[in-house]
Amino acid sequence: MTLARARTEPPDPGSRDPAAGPPARSAAAALAPRAAWSAAALLVVLLALVSVRLPWVGDLGMHAATLERLRHDLLHPGNPLVAEDTPSPYYSPWTVLLAAGADLGGLSTFGALRVAAAVGLGTLLSGVWRFVRVLTDRIAAVPVAVLCLILLWGTDVFAWSGFTGFGSLALTVSYPSTLALGLAFHLWAWLWRALAGRASWPVFLWLGLLVGTIALVHQFTGVVAGIGALALVLGARPRPERAVGARLLGGGLLGAALVVAWPYYDVLTLLGTTGLDAIHRSLYGDLVARFGLAALGVLALAARWGRDRRDPLVLFFALGLLVVVLGGVSGHHAWGRALPAVLIPAQLAAAVEVFGSGRRSWRRGYAVALVVALGVGAWAQSGTLGYVVPPERLPAAVAAKAREPWHGYRWITPWVRYGDVVMARTYPARQIPAHGPYTVAPGYPDVLLPDAAQRGAAVERYYAPGTGPGERARILADYRVRWVLGGPRRAADGLREVAVGPGGERLYRVGP
């Protein structure tokens, strides 16, 4: 049962409004679905190629380090980045399963991440397919929805986990956030069918466990999944009966129990941290440049709201917008991670509106505007092709926008062993733990590490030109540092050069 059927039982697709014009289809209209399928397939192929290459930009080092620690000790992995026994929200059911499977299958850490990319991308695409098929009977809306989710963003490239833009997915396809988002789409499709069919207790308990799993795999996507689920419940027609409400509550409680019982980190402690707001303040900047093209989806939502005041996509958008606005007004900028709850319903509404029940002239005009917007979005994100195509093989205009991956720090592994502590600045500290060593300060913000600020200050003091050899030696001793990457070297420091990496960066051994 689709949302449209559940709400109003629209006319048979074969019937038409007399004002809609003659039924004959033009050649362009006949080719449009093929073009949409081809364009969506091209994007999927490019993302699959990215999954194979795994460009090293962003948080890839963090997720590789997480797998390294779990593979070393599945039950007590400790902090992923520094040599401390602290919890981490990166130890989710998915990463635990992935690490265990990698060991059983003999995969390397980066091989496991490629498997994660394939599973995440497959889950996301199949979830989008299922949810779009709930929204409309028109199968041609599926590739249009894929195009909208990937390209209908803005004129600036925006990359963040949990967001579906091409620039984001090219970096995050192997991250847990992609799997969590795919599971969220499946959740929404299952939930709507469960509500429409007044499903039994086991179904709603399963959905509760799914919500809890999504929240553990990627906490921010769990919030988005919950907002979408609430919108579907509020927009259900007919309204859920008391018995269905009890099953919803039971499923929700079961999901919450799973989250609270997860042994690798305390979700309540994570919710109580304040450091997340500073990290996410940038989400509230350059909104038009980053997300302006999605305004076309807001027009589609307005049209849907005119037809149904309880349209689930409209409610989804409104609830997501409320959370984001409240976050900006209150200074809780971490709430900006609910932005996908604003963008996803707008992007899906844009895709479905092309096949909606409005007048043909409106649908044609809207389709033309959507094609133009998708073209602008594709050009804006074209530099992402640099992750899969060498820049010298791209057109000059695209090559000028291309972003190249980081070079990585595998070159230090012949000397630096698993568990060794390396003194390094932030940029290398984001990559070194992926190969097994630790760094003095985490290369990524860690709100559950009590002395994260002190560690960062120690690294700054060590590399400061005015710091004396005695204080540098104390810093190395305090954090049991065995290796130093780059920075000044004096005879009094007791460092011995052992290797030179790309760009002339030097690795030093502490002591003789």
ABEGO torsion letter per residue (X at the ends): XBAAAAAAGBBBAABBBAAAEBABBBAAAAAAAAAAAAAAAAAAAAAAAAAAAGBBBEAAAAAAAAAAAAAABAABAEBAABBBBBBBAABBAAAAAAAAAAAAAGBBAAAAAAAAAAAAAAAAAAAAAAAAAAABABAAAAAAAAAAAAABBBABBBBBBGBABAAAAAAAAABAAAAAAAAAAAAAAAAAAAAAAGBBAAAAAAAAAAAAAAAAABAAAAAAAAAAAAAAAAABOBBBBAAAAAAAAAAAAAAAAAAAABAABBAAAAAABAAAAAAAAAAABGAAAAAAAAAAAAAAAAAAAAABAABAAAAAAAAAAAAAAAAAAAGBAAAAAAAAAAAAAAAAAAAAAAABABBAAAAAAAAAAAAAAAAAAAAAAAAAAAAABBAAABBAAAAAABBBBBAEAAAAAAABBBGBBBBBBAAAAAAAAAAGBBBABBABBBAABAAAAAAAAAAAAAABAABBAAAAAAAAAAAGBABBBEEBBBAAAGBBBABBBBGGBBBBBBEX
